[in-house]
Amino acid sequence: MCRFCVDKTDYIDYKDVRVMMMAIPERGKIQPRRLSGACAKHQRKLTTAVKRARQLALIPYVTD
């Protein structure tokens, strides 16, 4: 079950770093759908939010 569908989340906010860090492992890559547990619709929105947050330097591209 998608956790965003369970919570009835329609919009994934790019400023909510805590939510996005669960979709990014230590290496800094965005996890695929089968590992993140999101449905296809919310995975696309999650990916867009992560990319926006990286652009604004809210989360890092890679870790040291």
VENRA-V456083 format. One record per backbone hydrogen bond with DSSP energy under -0.5 kcal/mol. NH is the residue of the N-H (numbers start at 0). CO is the residue of the C=O. E is the energy in kcal/mol with one decimal. If there is no record, write none. Layout:
nh=NH co=CO e=E
nh=NH co=CO e=E
This chain:
nh=5 co=1 e=-2.0
nh=6 co=2 e=-1.6
nh=8 co=3 e=-3.0
nh=9 co=7 e=-0.5
nh=12 co=10 e=-0.7
nh=15 co=12 e=-1.1
nh=16 co=14 e=-1.5
nh=19 co=15 e=-1.3
nh=20 co=16 e=-2.2
nh=21 co=17 e=-0.6
nh=21 co=18 e=-0.7
nh=22 co=19 e=-1.2
nh=23 co=20 e=-0.7
nh=24 co=28 e=-0.9
nh=27 co=24 e=-1.2
nh=30 co=22 e=-2.5
nh=34 co=31 e=-0.9
nh=35 co=31 e=-2.5
nh=36 co=32 e=-1.9
nh=37 co=32 e=-0.5
nh=42 co=38 e=-2.4
nh=43 co=39 e=-1.8
nh=44 co=40 e=-1.5
nh=45 co=41 e=-2.5
nh=46 co=42 e=-2.5
nh=47 co=43 e=-2.0
nh=48 co=44 e=-2.1
nh=49 co=45 e=-2.4
nh=50 co=46 e=-2.2
nh=51 co=47 e=-2.1
nh=52 co=48 e=-2.3
nh=53 co=49 e=-2.2
nh=54 co=50 e=-1.9
nh=55 co=51 e=-1.6
nh=56 co=53 e=-1.2
nh=57 co=52 e=-2.9
nh=58 co=52 e=-0.8
